[in-house]
């Protein structure tokens, strides 16, 4: 049996000395492969007598089993060692969060969202978007809107005036988006159906006022428009914007130089909780002003008030955003605080639509 013992010792030494999985595979092939040393011994079993099979044959089979088990054990150990070495070489800190894509991280400012929502609503009604300059002349900001020279209403807005130019004219940062109504009437003939979202400026600042804020106005001019049309448009807008099935509105007489008659519009709501709920409750909240376009304003726009008539309305975008989405302080809109944006901002690819939901 000395030859089997020598072979056993030699193979076990080779197995023990295999440094990697490739080396242990080479030992397996040399021992148990088709022409391996142990396989060659197994081929001799057929020429042995019955007594030799019981002794030498059993020893050869035992050698095969022992070598196979040693190879499998060494291979498993080498595999585990290789995995451990690879993990050490390719360390990944799985505690770090996966960075979201720009489309996931980005947020739409609530004012941009509100403009998109209003555009979707009035666009469905057939309105177009109109824009105008932020720096206006005294004529477009006041005179053409029926504010006569020396009228105290010129001062009630605490206007930002520029220094006089070479002609002695003092331009202003527009106090409302109404000058765009005059510019539109000058540029196009009725029928006119426009909304005018944009920035406006007044010297005021507290939790509900800002020196720069946003407004949206609407203007309809044709030959037959009347207060009933205006009421229907405003009711349909409020239902769509606040996403309720019905609203109850009341129109209170008021005064604006550019409309006659003029109204303040309140909407019924519930203010018993931290968030104002529309379409229910017994409270009232003012949300906008409106009225029939004053004949003098029509004349300033180049239209004959005996032939044409119209109505207009206006509201603060920041204010209705605060009401709809429960934002307590107007000043936060302009602080550029990323944390505020992450909380109140909107996902950039979720565009508001009437069929999919404005704020879905």
Buried (B, 14 or more C-beta within 10 A) or exposed (E): EEEBEEBBEEBBEBBEEBEEBEBBBBBBEBBBBEEBBBBEBBEEEEEBEEEEBEEBBEBBBEBBEBBBEBBEEBBEEBEEEEEEEEEEEEEEEEEEEEEEEEEEEBBBBBBBBBBBBBBBBBEEBEBEBBEBEBEBBBEBBBBBBBBEEEEEBBEEBEBBEEEEEEEEEEBBBBBBBBBBBBBBBEEBEBBBBBBBBBBBBBEEEEEBBBBBBBBBBBBBBEEEBEBEBBBEBBBBBBBBBBBBEEBBBEBEEBEBBBBBBBBBBBBBBBEEEEEBBBBEBEBBBBBBBBBBBBBBBBBBBEBEBEEBBBBBBBBBBBBBBBBBBEBEEBEBBEEEEEEBBEEBBBEBEBBBEEEEEBBE
